[in-house]
Amino acid sequence: LVPGSVVPEVIDGHTVLEFDNDNREYLIPTVLMDETNGVFYFDEVLMDNHVTLHIDNLTSVITIIEFHGDLTGRLHLRGTQVIYIDVIQSVATYSIAPVSFRTDSATEIIFPTTLYLLGTRTEFRGLVTNVENLYAADGTDVIIFSTTKIARLTGPLVPKTYAWLSQPGNITFASMTFLRGCALEIRDVGVPVFVTSTFFDVNYEAYLSMNMGSLFTSEASVEARGVIDLGATGYSQMQGPGAGRIVKLDNGTEVGTGAGHGGQGGGYFLNCTGNCSNPSTVATLMPMPGFPPRSPFTYSGGLPYGNIFKPVYLGSGGGATSNVNSTGGSGGGYLIWDSGSWIQMDGLIQLKGGDGQGPGAGGGSGGSLYVTTLNFSGHGVVDLRGGDANASYSVIGGGAAGGRASVICKFQHKFGGKYLVQGGYGTVYGAAGTAYREENDRGLQYLDIKYNNAGVVMEYKPDFNLLFTDNADHATPAFTYLIDFNRLNYTFDELEMRNYANLRLLHPAGAPLLVVETKLFVGDATGLLHIQPHQKLLAEYNLGLQNETVAPCSFWTEEDSEIVFPNVVNLYGVRSYFEGLITNIEIMILANGADVEFTSTASTAGLEEGRYVQVTEKGNFTWSAIRVERNGVVTFTKVLLDMSLNVADFLIQYQGDMYMNWGHIISTQAEMESEGLLSLDATGPGGPTATYFGESPGESVNGIGSGAGHGGDGGGNSTLQDNLLSTPERPYWGTPHGSLYYPAHRGSAGGNGTGGQKVAPGGAGGG
C-alpha cells in the first residue's frame, strides 16, 4: 500500500484497515490496490485527518461493516464501483459512519435503512441504495447532485434485486431530517431535482441550499433559524426573461439596470426612436418623473414576467457595464413545494436576488416560491427581495424587482410571518414583487367550482384569497405587474398594497376588457393601483347594496378605463389620479391626508340594478355631495375639455384644500370653513413651457417684462406729459378685458424678464 496506510491485520477472522493523513494534502489520494478480483471485505475501517481513499480497480465491490474516524476522511467511489456500508442482511440497521463519501455518477453505495451523515465533505452523484431515513448531523457538509438516483433493495444482497429505482434527480426518502449545525446542498446540474420525503424537517440552525427544484412532503417543518436557501442561484448577469441591460447616460457613462420579475427592474428612460434595444442607446436619468409617471420614452429596467398564481421561474440577472469589475447580480432560484398535510415555517426560505458587484452593476431579481398544502403556519420569513446595486461606487446601477410567491392552502393559512417582496436599492429602485395566498377553511364541499360545457372543472373559487405587495418605502417609477395570460377576470377578497408599491395589470395583446374585482383594500394609503385603458376595477363594490369604502390606497385610472365604487367613497390615497370613468359614487369624501387629482378626461356615471344612469360627458363630475376634510387635498384639472363639478352639497372643511385651473362649480348649497381653501392661483396661461399667454399678456423688451391686464391695466413704462396724461412706452402693459357682471376669463401671463421665457418667465395668470 502507499505511504499513510497500514497492512491489514487479521485477528480471529476480524479485519481492520487504518488510514491517517496527518492533515496533509487532502486532494492526493491513498490508493487501495488488489491484483486479484477487486473484492474487498473489512470489519472495520479507520480514516483520520483528511485522508482521501481511492480503490484502484474501477469495478471493485467493497464491504465495510463499521467505520471509525474524525469526520474528515473521505472514500471516493469511481467507475462502476459498489460499496456496502454497515449493511447486515435482513436487519433494519443504521449507519453513523464518521467519514465522508464521494460517489461518481455510475457508482453505487448501499447503506442501512437509517443513515446519519457525519462527514465534512460528502458528495453524492451516483446511486444511493436502501436508505429510508436520512439525517444530516451537526458539522456535516453534504452535496447531493441532480445526477443522484435512489433505490430500495428487496430480497438478498447478492444478487441485488431492486424494489424500485428512481430517475436521476429524484431524491426519495421516507424521512429527511437536517439537524442543527448541518449544511446540505441539493444542486441542479442540468437535471431537474425532485425531492420526496414523507417527513421533512429543517431543525434549528440547520442549513439546506438548492438552486431550483420541487419538494413533495406530507408533514414538513422549518424551525426558527433553520434555512432553506435558494438566494442568488437563478440566471446569471444579463440572462433570463427579465434580464437587466446596459444603458448609456447623457454624459456617456454606462450603467447596468436592475432585473425584472414580479415587476420592472430599476432603470432609466431611453431617449430613442426605433430600436431601443441597442446597447448604445442614450438614456435619460429620470428616476422619479412627474406623477403620474408617464414618459414618451421607453423604460429600460428588466421586464416583469411570471404568473402570480403559479410562480415557477428563476429570477433574472442584473445588468453590468463593460468594466471588467462590473458583474450584475444573479437572480433568485425557485422552489415548488407540495405538502399533503402541513408545513410549519418558523425559519427562513431565502429566494432573494443577488447584489450587483462593481461599478454600475444592477441587482438580480428575486425568485419564485409555489406552495400547495393543506395547512401553512408559523412565524418565519419568506424572502423574495430584489438584489441591490453596489453603492460603493460613484456610478450606481439599478435595483432589481422582487420575486413572486404563491401559497395555496386547501384548508388553513395561519402563517403569521413575513413575505419580503420589495425591490432592491439603486439609483432607481426596483419594483416590488407579489405574494398571493388562498385558503378554504370552510371545507372543500363549499367550493364554488366552474365547469366548461364538457363538464370538466376549469377553476374553483377559494373561500378566501389575498394578493400582497410592499416596496418598503422605495419610491420608484417601476411597476409591479399582475400577470396571467389565461385570465381576463381577477377576483381578490383582499388586495394589500403598502409602502409605495405600484401595481399594474398586464393587458394581454388584443384582449377585450380586463376586469379586476377587489372586495377589500388594505394598506397605508401609499400603495398605487393603476387601471389602464380597456380595464375595469370593481373597488369594494357590491351590486344592489348601499355600502361605503375607506380603501387605504391610491388609484390611477387612465382615460377609457373604469373604476366602480360603492355609493359612499372615502379616498385616503396620497397620490390618486383619475382620468377615466368613475361609477356609482353619490358621496365623495377626500379624507384626512388624501391627495387626489381629477382631470377633464374623466367623467362620472350612476348605477341602478347594474344599468348605467346619469352618464356625464368627459370633464363633468356629478355627485350628491363632495366633502374635503382637514388636510385633504383635491385638484380638478382642465386638460383639453371644459370641466364642471355638479353637486348638491359642497363642503371644504377646516384646513381642507381644493385646487382648480379652469372650471365651473354648480351646487345647491356650499360651505367653506375657516382656513379652508379653494385656490385657482397661477393656474392660467403662462409659464416656462407655455405657448398661449392669455387675452391680455404683458410683453418683454430688453429683458424687462410688463404686467398683464384683466380687471385693469398691467404695470408698464410710461412718460408723464404736461397735461398730466401718461403716454406709454414699450414694453406696453396688458390691457383690461372681461365682464364686470359675468367674469369668466382667466388671467394672462406677465412679460418675461432677462433671459427669456425658460429662464425668467413672467407669472402665470389666475384660473
C-alpha positions in Angstrom: 0.0 0.0 0.0 1.1 3.6 -0.5 2.5 5.5 2.5 -0.1 6.5 5.0 -1.8 3.1 5.3 -1.1 0.0 7.4 -1.1 -3.6 6.2 -4.4 -5.2 7.3 -4.1 -7.2 10.5 -6.2 -10.3 10.8 -7.1 -11.4 14.4 -9.6 -14.3 14.8 -11.0 -13.5 11.4 -11.6 -9.9 12.2 -10.1 -7.4 9.6 -9.2 -3.8 10.4 -7.8 -1.2 8.0 -6.5 2.1 9.3 -5.6 5.4 7.5 -4.2 8.7 8.9 -3.0 11.6 6.7 -1.8 13.8 9.5 -3.9 16.7 8.0 -1.6 17.0 5.0 -2.6 17.3 1.3 -6.1 16.1 1.3 -6.6 16.1 -2.5 -3.9 13.5 -3.1 -5.5 10.1 -2.6 -4.3 7.0 -0.8 -5.0 4.1 -3.3 -6.2 0.6 -2.2 -4.9 -1.9 -4.8 -5.6 -5.6 -5.4 -4.1 -7.8 -8.1 -6.9 -10.4 -8.0 -10.6 -9.8 -8.4 -11.3 -6.4 -6.8 -13.5 -7.8 -4.0 -12.7 -6.3 -0.5 -14.2 -7.1 2.9 -13.3 -5.2 6.1 -14.9 -5.5 9.5 -13.6 -2.0 10.5 -12.0 0.9 8.6 -10.5 3.8 10.5 -10.0 7.1 8.5 -8.5 10.2 10.2 -7.0 13.6 9.4 -8.3 14.3 5.9 -7.2 11.1 4.2 -8.8 10.5 0.8 -9.1 6.9 -0.3 -9.4 5.5 -3.8 -9.9 1.9 -4.9 -7.7 1.2 -7.9 -9.9 -1.4 -9.6 -12.8 0.6 -11.1 -15.2 -2.4 -10.9 -14.5 -3.2 -7.3 -17.1 -4.4 -4.8 -16.3 -3.3 -1.2 -18.0 -4.3 2.0 -17.2 -2.4 5.2 -19.1 -3.4 8.3 -18.1 -0.4 10.5 -16.4 2.9 10.0 -14.3 4.9 12.6 -12.8 8.3 12.2 -12.8 12.0 12.9 -15.3 13.0 10.2 -12.6 14.4 7.8 -11.6 11.2 5.9 -13.3 10.6 2.6 -13.9 7.5 0.5 -14.2 8.2 -3.2 -16.0 5.7 -5.5 -15.2 5.9 -9.2 -16.1 4.0 -12.3 -18.8 1.4 -11.5 -17.6 0.6 -8.0 -20.1 -0.7 -5.5 -19.8 -0.4 -1.7 -21.8 -1.9 1.2 -21.7 0.3 4.3 -22.7 -1.1 7.7 -25.2 -3.5 6.0 -26.4 -6.6 7.7 -28.7 -8.9 5.8 -32.4 -8.9 6.7 -31.8 -6.4 9.6 -33.1 -2.8 9.6 -29.9 -1.3 10.9 -28.4 2.2 10.9 -25.1 3.8 9.9 -23.3 6.6 11.8 -20.1 6.3 9.8 -17.9 9.2 10.9 -16.4 9.7 7.4 -17.3 11.4 4.1 -18.2 9.8 0.8 -17.8 10.9 -2.8 -19.6 8.8 -5.3 -19.3 9.4 -9.1 -22.4 9.1 -11.3 -22.0 5.4 -12.3 -21.2 4.1 -8.8 -23.5 2.7 -6.1 -23.3 3.0 -2.3 -25.5 0.7 -0.2 -26.4 1.8 3.3 -28.6 0.5 6.1 -32.2 1.8 6.2 -31.3 4.7 8.6 -28.3 6.9 7.7 -26.6 9.6 9.8 -24.3 11.6 7.6 -21.4 12.9 9.7 -18.6 13.7 7.2 -17.5 17.2 6.4 -17.1 16.8 2.7 -19.6 14.3 1.3 -20.7 14.4 -2.4 -23.3 12.1 -3.9 -23.5 11.8 -7.7 -24.4 8.1 -8.2 -26.9 5.6 -6.9 -27.7 5.6 -3.2 -29.5 2.4 -2.1 -31.6 1.2 0.8 -31.8 4.5 2.8 -35.3 5.2 4.2 -34.4 7.7 6.9 -31.7 10.3 6.2 -30.2 12.5 8.9 -27.6 15.3 8.3 -25.8 15.8 11.6 -24.1 18.7 13.3 -21.0 19.8 11.3 -22.0 17.8 8.2 -21.2 19.3 4.8 -23.0 17.4 2.0 -23.8 18.0 -1.7 -26.4 15.8 -3.4 -26.1 16.4 -7.2 -29.1 16.0 -9.5 -27.5 13.1 -11.2 -28.1 11.1 -8.0 -30.6 8.2 -8.0 -32.2 6.5 -5.1 -33.1 2.8 -4.9 -34.6 0.2 -2.5 -33.5 -3.5 -2.4 -35.7 -6.5 -1.9 -34.5 -10.0 -1.1 -30.9 -11.0 -0.6 -28.0 -8.6 -1.1 -26.4 -10.8 -3.6 -27.6 -10.9 -6.3 -29.3 -7.5 -5.9 -32.9 -7.0 -6.8 -34.4 -3.5 -6.7 -37.9 -2.9 -5.4 -37.8 0.4 -7.2 -35.2 2.7 -8.8 -35.6 6.4 -9.3 -34.7 8.5 -12.3 -31.6 10.9 -11.9 -32.6 13.9 -9.7 -35.4 12.1 -7.9 -34.3 12.2 -4.3 -36.7 10.0 -2.4 -36.6 9.0 1.3 -39.3 8.2 3.9 -37.9 11.0 6.1 -35.2 13.7 5.9 -34.0 15.5 9.0 -31.5 18.3 8.9 -30.0 18.6 12.4 -28.6 21.8 14.0 -25.3 22.8 12.5 -25.5 20.8 9.3 -25.1 22.2 5.8 -26.6 20.2 2.9 -26.9 21.3 -0.7 -29.1 19.8 -3.4 -27.5 21.0 -6.6 -29.2 21.0 -10.0 -26.6 20.4 -12.7 -28.9 20.3 -15.7 -31.2 17.6 -14.5 -34.4 18.8 -12.6 -34.4 18.0 -8.9 -37.5 16.3 -7.3 -37.2 15.7 -3.5 -39.8 13.4 -2.0 -39.9 12.8 1.7 -43.0 11.9 3.9 -41.4 13.7 6.9 -39.2 16.7 6.2 -37.6 18.7 9.0 -35.1 21.5 8.9 -34.1 21.9 12.5 -32.9 25.0 14.4 -29.8 26.5 12.8 -29.8 23.8 10.1 -29.0 24.9 6.6 -30.3 23.4 3.3 -29.5 25.0 0.0 -30.8 24.4 -3.5 -30.8 26.3 -6.8 -34.1 25.1 -8.1 -36.4 22.1 -7.6 -39.5 20.6 -6.2 -40.3 19.2 -2.8 -43.0 16.7 -2.1 -43.7 16.1 1.5 -46.6 15.0 3.8 -45.5 16.8 7.1 -42.8 19.4 7.0 -41.2 22.0 9.3 -38.6 24.6 9.2 -37.7 25.6 12.7 -36.6 29.0 13.9 -33.2 30.0 12.4 -33.4 27.0 10.1 -32.8 28.0 6.5 -33.8 26.8 3.0 -31.6 28.9 0.8 -32.1 29.4 -2.9 -30.8 33.0 -2.9 -28.9 34.2 -6.0 -29.0 30.8 -7.6 -31.0 31.8 -10.7 -30.0 33.3 -14.0 -26.6 35.0 -14.1 -25.9 38.6 -15.2 -28.0 39.9 -18.1 -29.7 36.5 -18.6 -33.3 35.4 -18.1 -36.7 36.7 -19.2 -36.4 39.9 -17.1 -32.6 40.5 -17.6 -31.1 43.8 -16.8 -29.2 45.6 -19.6 -26.5 48.2 -20.3 -27.6 51.8 -20.9 -25.5 54.8 -21.7 -26.4 58.1 -19.9 -26.3 61.5 -21.5 -22.7 62.1 -20.2 -21.5 58.8 -21.8 -21.4 56.8 -18.5 -22.5 53.2 -18.7 -25.0 51.8 -16.2 -26.5 48.4 -15.6 -30.2 48.3 -15.0 -31.9 46.1 -12.4 -33.5 42.8 -13.4 -37.3 42.4 -13.5 -39.6 39.6 -12.3 -42.6 40.4 -10.1 -42.3 43.9 -11.5 -39.9 46.1 -13.5 -36.3 46.4 -12.6 -34.9 49.8 -11.7 -33.9 51.6 -14.9 -33.9 54.8 -16.9 -36.0 56.2 -19.7 -34.4 55.7 -23.1 -34.5 58.7 -25.3 -34.7 56.7 -28.5 -36.7 56.1 -31.6 -36.9 52.8 -33.4 -34.6 50.2 -31.9 -34.5 50.9 -28.2 -32.7 47.6 -27.5 -29.5 49.0 -28.9 -26.9 48.9 -26.1 -25.6 52.3 -27.3 -29.0 54.0 -26.8 -28.7 57.2 -24.8 -30.7 57.0 -21.5 -32.1 60.0 -19.6 -31.8 59.9 -15.9 -35.4 60.2 -14.7 -35.6 58.2 -11.5 -38.8 59.9 -10.4 -40.7 61.6 -13.2 -43.7 63.8 -12.6 -46.8 62.0 -11.4 -48.4 60.1 -13.0 -45.1 58.5 -14.2 -45.7 58.9 -18.0 -42.9 59.4 -20.4 -42.7 59.3 -24.2 -39.5 57.3 -23.7 -39.0 53.6 -23.3 -38.3 52.3 -19.8 -35.0 50.3 -19.6 -35.4 48.3 -16.4 -35.8 44.5 -16.7 -39.2 43.3 -17.8 -41.8 41.7 -15.5 -42.8 38.0 -16.0 -44.3 35.1 -14.2 -47.8 34.0 -13.2 -48.9 35.5 -9.9 -50.9 32.3 -9.1 -48.3 29.7 -10.2 -44.9 31.3 -10.0 -42.3 28.7 -11.2 -39.5 30.9 -12.7 -35.9 31.7 -11.7 -35.0 35.3 -11.0 -33.1 37.1 -13.8 -29.6 38.5 -13.8 -28.9 42.2 -13.4 -27.2 44.4 -16.0 -23.5 45.0 -16.0 -21.2 47.6 -17.7 -18.3 46.8 -19.9 -15.9 47.4 -16.9 -14.3 44.0 -16.1 -15.0 44.6 -12.5 -18.8 45.0 -13.1 -20.9 41.9 -12.5 -24.7 42.0 -12.4 -26.3 40.1 -9.5 -27.8 36.7 -10.2 -31.5 36.1 -9.8 -33.1 34.0 -7.0 -33.9 30.3 -7.5 -37.3 28.7 -7.5 -38.9 26.2 -5.1 -42.1 24.3 -5.8 -43.3 22.7 -2.5 -46.3 20.3 -2.4 -47.1 19.1 1.1 -50.1 16.8 1.7 -50.8 17.6 5.4 -49.0 20.7 6.7 -45.9 23.0 6.6 -44.8 24.7 9.8 -42.5 27.5 8.7 -40.7 29.3 11.5 -37.4 29.7 9.8 -36.2 31.4 6.5 -36.9 30.4 2.9 -34.4 32.5 1.0 -35.1 33.3 -2.7 -33.5 36.8 -2.8 -31.8 38.1 -5.9 -28.0 38.7 -5.7 -26.5 42.1 -5.4 -24.6 43.8 -8.2 -20.8 43.8 -7.8 -18.6 46.5 -9.1 -19.2 49.9 -10.8 -22.6 50.4 -12.4 -23.8 46.8 -11.8 -27.5 46.2 -11.3 -29.2 43.7 -8.9 -30.6 40.3 -9.8 -34.4 39.8 -9.3 -36.0 37.7 -6.6 -37.0 34.1 -7.4 -40.2 32.1 -7.0 -42.0 30.1 -4.3 -45.1 28.0 -5.2 -46.6 26.1 -2.2 -49.6 23.8 -2.2 -50.6 22.3 1.1 -53.5 21.6 3.5 -52.2 23.9 6.2 -49.5 26.5 6.2 -48.5 28.1 9.5 -45.6 29.5 11.5 -43.8 32.9 12.1 -40.8 32.7 9.7 -39.7 34.8 6.7 -40.1 34.2 3.0 -37.5 36.4 1.4 -38.0 37.3 -2.3 -36.4 40.7 -2.4 -34.7 42.1 -5.4 -30.9 42.5 -5.3 -29.3 45.8 -4.6 -26.9 47.8 -6.8 -23.4 48.3 -5.4 -23.4 51.7 -3.5 -19.7 51.8 -3.1 -19.0 53.4 -6.5 -19.8 56.8 -8.0 -21.8 55.0 -10.7 -24.7 53.1 -9.2 -26.8 50.6 -11.2 -30.5 49.9 -10.9 -32.1 47.9 -8.1 -33.9 44.7 -9.1 -37.5 43.7 -8.8 -38.8 41.4 -6.1 -39.9 37.9 -7.0 -43.2 36.0 -6.6 -44.7 33.7 -4.0 -48.0 31.8 -4.1 -49.3 29.7 -1.2 -52.4 27.6 -2.0 -53.9 26.2 1.2 -56.6 23.6 0.8 -57.6 24.3 4.4 -56.0 27.0 6.5 -53.3 29.7 6.1 -52.2 30.6 9.6 -48.8 31.9 8.7 -48.0 35.0 10.8 -44.6 35.6 9.4 -43.4 37.9 6.7 -43.3 37.9 2.9 -40.4 40.2 1.8 -41.0 41.2 -1.8 -39.6 44.7 -2.1 -37.4 45.9 -4.9 -33.6 46.4 -4.5 -31.7 49.6 -3.9 -30.2 51.5 -6.8 -30.1 54.9 -8.5 -33.6 53.8 -9.4 -35.2 51.2 -7.1 -36.7 48.1 -8.5 -40.5 47.4 -8.2 -41.9 45.1 -5.5 -42.8 41.5 -6.2 -46.0 39.7 -5.3 -47.2 37.3 -2.6 -50.5 35.5 -3.3 -52.3 33.2 -0.9 -55.6 31.4 -0.7 -57.4 29.2 1.8 -60.5 27.1 2.1 -61.2 26.7 5.8 -65.0 26.1 5.3 -64.2 22.8 3.6 -63.9 21.6 0.1 -67.6 20.9 -0.2 -68.3 24.6 -0.2 -66.1 25.4 -3.1 -67.5 27.5 -5.9 -66.5 25.3 -8.9 -66.7 26.4 -12.6 -67.1 23.8 -15.3 -66.8 24.0 -19.1 -69.5 22.7 -21.5 -68.0 19.2 -21.3 -68.3 19.1 -17.5 -64.6 19.5 -16.9 -63.5 21.6 -13.9 -61.9 24.8 -15.3 -61.3 26.5 -12.0 -62.6 26.9 -8.5 -63.0 29.9 -6.3 -61.4 29.6 -2.9 -63.1 30.7 0.3 -60.6 33.5 0.7 -57.7 34.9 -1.3 -55.3 37.8 -0.9 -52.6 39.5 -3.0 -49.9 41.4 -1.2 -47.2 43.7 -2.4 -44.9 46.0 -0.4 -42.0 48.1 -1.6 -40.6 49.2 1.8 -40.9 52.9 1.1 -38.7 52.6 -2.1 -40.4 55.2 -4.2 -39.8 54.3 -7.9 -41.4 54.7 -11.3 -41.2 50.9 -11.8 -44.4 48.9 -11.5 -45.3 45.5 -10.1 -47.3 43.5 -12.6 -50.3 41.3 -12.2 -49.8 38.6 -14.9 -51.9 35.6 -16.0 -52.2 35.4 -19.8 -55.1 32.9 -19.5 -57.3 35.2 -17.5 -59.4 38.3 -18.2 -61.2 38.4 -14.8 -59.5 38.6 -11.5 -61.2 38.5 -8.1 -59.5 39.1 -4.8 -61.0 39.1 -1.3 -58.2 41.3 -0.2 -55.6 43.4 -2.0 -52.9 44.7 0.2 -50.5 47.4 -1.1 -48.0 49.1 1.2 -45.0 51.5 1.2 -45.1 53.0 -2.3 -45.7 49.8 -4.2 -47.1 50.4 -7.7 -49.4 47.7 -9.1 -50.4 47.4 -12.7 -52.4 44.8 -14.6 -50.7 43.4 -17.7 -53.3 43.5 -20.5 -52.8 40.6 -23.0 -52.3 41.9 -26.5 -55.6 42.1 -28.5 -57.7 41.1 -25.5 -61.0 42.8 -24.8 -62.0 44.3 -21.4 -59.9 43.2 -18.4 -61.8 43.2 -15.1 -60.5 43.0 -11.6 -62.7 42.8 -8.5 -61.4 43.6 -5.1 -63.7 43.2 -2.1 -61.4 44.8 0.4 -58.4 47.1 0.1 -55.7 47.0 2.9 -52.7 49.3 3.1 -51.1 52.5 4.3 -52.5 54.9 1.6 -49.2 55.0 -0.3 -49.7 51.9 -2.5 -51.0 52.6 -6.0 -53.2 50.5 -8.3 -53.0 51.5 -12.0 -56.0 50.8 -14.2 -55.2 51.2 -17.9 -57.4 51.7 -21.0 -60.0 48.9 -21.5 -59.6 47.8 -17.9 -62.3 47.9 -15.2 -61.9 47.9 -11.4 -64.7 46.9 -9.0 -63.4 48.6 -5.8 -65.2 47.1 -2.8 -68.4 47.4 -4.9 -71.3 45.1 -4.0 -74.2 45.0 -6.6 -77.5 46.1 -5.1 -76.2 47.2 -1.8 -75.7 50.7 -0.4 -72.2 50.5 1.0 -69.1 52.5 1.8 -65.4 52.2 1.2 -62.5 53.5 3.2 -59.8 52.0 0.8 -56.4 53.0 2.2 -54.7 53.1 -1.1 -54.2 55.3 -4.2 -55.7 54.8 -7.7 -54.5 55.9 -11.1 -57.2 55.3 -13.8 -56.4 56.3 -17.3 -58.7 57.6 -20.0 -61.1 54.9 -21.3 -60.8 52.9 -18.1 -63.5 52.5 -15.4 -63.5 52.3 -11.7 -66.7 51.3 -9.9 -67.0 52.3 -6.2 -69.7 51.9 -3.5 -72.1 54.8 -3.0 -70.0 56.5 -0.3 -66.3 56.8 -1.0 -63.6 57.9 1.4 -60.4 58.4 -0.6 -57.3 58.1 1.6 -54.6 57.6 -1.0 -51.8 60.1 -1.1 -51.3 60.0 -4.9 -54.6 59.2 -6.6 -55.2 60.4 -10.2 -58.4 59.9 -12.1 -58.6 60.2 -15.9 -61.3 57.7 -16.7 -64.9 56.8 -15.9 -65.8 56.9 -12.2 -69.0 55.0 -11.5 -71.7 54.7 -8.8 -70.5 57.4 -6.3 -73.0 59.5 -4.6 -70.9 61.0 -1.8 -67.3 61.8 -2.5 -65.1 62.4 0.6 -61.5 63.5 0.4 -60.2 62.1 3.7 -57.5 63.4 6.1 -54.2 63.1 4.3 -55.6 62.3 0.9 -54.1 63.9 -2.3 -56.3 63.3 -5.3 -56.5 64.8 -8.8 -59.4 64.6 -11.3 -58.7 65.6 -14.9 -61.3 66.7 -17.5 -60.8 63.5 -19.4 -62.6 61.8 -16.5 -66.4 61.5 -16.2 -69.0 60.0 -13.8 -72.0 57.7 -14.0 -74.5 56.1 -11.7 -75.7 52.5 -11.5 -79.2 51.3 -10.9 -79.6 47.5 -10.8 -76.5 47.2 -12.9 -77.6 49.7 -15.6 -75.7 53.0 -16.2 -77.6 56.2 -15.5 -76.7 59.9 -15.5 -73.6 59.3 -17.6 -71.8 62.6 -18.0 -69.7 63.9 -20.7 -65.9 63.9 -20.1 -64.9 66.7 -17.8 -68.2 66.7 -16.0 -68.4 65.4 -12.4 -71.9 64.8 -10.8 -72.3 63.6 -7.2 -74.8 64.2 -4.5 -72.1 65.7 -2.3 -68.4 66.4 -2.1 -66.5 66.9 1.1 -62.8 67.9 1.6 -61.8 67.0 5.1 -59.0 68.6 7.1 -55.6 68.0 5.5 -57.3 66.5 2.4 -56.2 67.9 -0.9 -58.2 67.6 -4.2 -57.3 69.1 -7.6 -59.6 69.4 -10.6 -57.5 70.0 -13.8 -58.8 71.0 -17.1 -56.8 69.3 -19.8 -58.4 69.7 -23.2 -62.1 69.6 -22.4 -64.1 72.0 -20.3 -64.7 70.9 -16.7 -67.7 71.2 -14.4 -68.5 70.0 -10.9 -72.2 69.4 -10.1 -73.1 68.6 -6.5 -76.0 69.2 -4.2 -73.7 69.8 -1.1 -70.3 71.3 -1.4 -68.1 71.5 1.7 -64.5 72.3 2.3 -63.7 71.8 6.0 -61.2 73.5 8.2 -57.7 73.3 6.5 -59.0 71.3 3.6 -57.7 72.4 0.2 -59.3 72.3 -3.3 -57.4 73.5 -6.4 -58.7 74.1 -9.9 -57.2 75.7 -13.0 -60.4 76.4 -15.0 -63.9 75.1 -14.2 -67.5 75.5 -13.3 -69.0 74.6 -9.9 -72.7 74.1 -9.6 -74.1 73.4 -6.2 -77.4 73.6 -4.2 -75.5 74.7 -1.1 -71.9 75.3 -0.4 -69.8 75.9 2.7 -66.1 76.7 3.3 -65.0 76.5 6.9 -62.3 78.8 8.4 -58.9 78.1 6.8 -60.5 76.0 4.1 -59.0 76.9 0.7 -60.4 77.0 -2.9 -57.4 78.1 -5.0 -57.0 78.9 -8.7 -53.8 80.9 -8.2 -51.4 81.0 -11.1 -53.2 78.2 -12.9 -54.0 80.3 -16.1 -51.9 80.9 -19.2 -48.1 81.3 -18.9 -45.1 79.5 -17.5 -41.7 78.3 -18.8 -43.2 76.0 -21.4 -46.4 77.8 -22.4 -47.4 78.6 -26.0 -50.5 80.6 -25.0 -50.3 83.6 -22.7 -53.8 84.8 -22.4 -56.0 87.6 -23.8 -54.0 90.5 -22.4 -50.5 89.4 -21.6 -47.6 91.6 -20.7 -44.7 91.9 -23.1 -41.0 91.9 -22.9 -38.4 94.4 -24.2 -34.7 94.2 -23.5 -35.2 91.8 -20.6 -38.0 93.9 -19.0 -41.5 92.5 -18.7 -44.7 94.4 -18.1 -47.6 93.2 -16.1 -50.6 91.5 -17.7 -54.0 93.2 -17.8 -57.5 91.9 -16.8 -59.6 94.0 -14.5 -57.4 96.9 -15.3 -54.1 97.8 -16.9 -51.0 95.9 -16.1 -47.9 97.8 -14.9 -45.6 99.1 -17.6 -43.4 102.0 -18.8 -44.9 105.5 -19.3 -43.8 109.2 -19.7 -45.5 111.9 -17.8 -46.8 114.7 -20.2 -47.6 118.4 -19.4 -51.3 117.7 -19.4 -50.7 115.1 -16.7 -51.7 112.2 -19.0 -49.4 109.1 -19.3 -48.0 108.2 -22.6 -47.0 104.5 -22.7 -43.6 103.5 -23.9 -42.5 99.9 -24.7 -42.8 97.5 -23.2 -46.6 98.1 -23.1 -48.7 96.8 -20.3 -51.6 94.4 -20.7 -54.9 96.0 -21.3 -58.2 95.4 -19.4 -60.8 92.8 -20.6 -63.7 90.7 -19.3 -67.2 91.4 -18.0 -67.9 93.3 -14.8 -71.1 91.3 -14.2 -70.2 87.9 -15.7 -66.4 87.4 -15.3 -65.5 84.2 -17.0 -61.9 84.7 -18.2 -58.6 83.5 -16.9 -55.8 85.9 -16.1 -53.0 86.4 -18.5 -49.2 85.9 -18.2 -46.8 88.7 -17.4 -43.9 89.6 -19.6 -40.7 87.7 -19.4 -37.6 89.0 -17.7 -33.9 88.8 -18.5 -33.0 85.5 -20.2 -36.4 84.9 -21.7 -39.3 82.6 -21.0 -37.4 79.5 -19.9 -35.0 81.4 -17.6 -37.2 84.2 -16.2 -40.8 83.6 -17.2 -43.5 86.1 -16.4 -46.0 85.0 -13.8 -48.9 82.8 -14.9 -52.4 84.2 -14.9 -55.0 83.1 -12.4 -57.6 80.4 -13.2 
